[in-house]
Each structure stands twice: as structure tokens, then as C-alpha cells.
Amino acid sequence: MNDDEKGKRFLELIDEQNNLQWSIIAKLSSLVNMKWNSDELQQELETLTKKHSTITKELNSLDENNSIL
């Protein structure tokens, strides 16, 4: 993957990660309001957190050769 492709992918991942972070905050807020009493919200939060972790790993791997990122 060349630097232009890496840069484009980086921006896509950052955007996706940002959207996930907002979703995680919304789910956490809902869980707190429900006194942590929603298995469905807990499962959704777990799924969002795993996606966030996967994106973070991919972001970190984009710069393994010390490119411009």
C-alpha cells in the first residue's frame, strides 16, 4: 500500500472510529440511566468496543514502516 492509499485509509478509519466513539458514549449513557440493567445495551456496547479495538489496531499497523503517517 502506497502512502496515498495509507493516507486515505487512515482518514476513513479515523472517521469510523469517531462514529464508534459517539455510539459507545450513547450506549454508556443509556446504560447508566437504566442503572446498568439492559443485557441488550451491554452486548451492543461490547460489540462496539471490539470494533473500536480492531480499528485502532489497523490504524497502528498503517505506520509500521515509519511512513508519513
Order of alpha helices (4+ residues) and beta strands (2+ residues): alpha-alpha
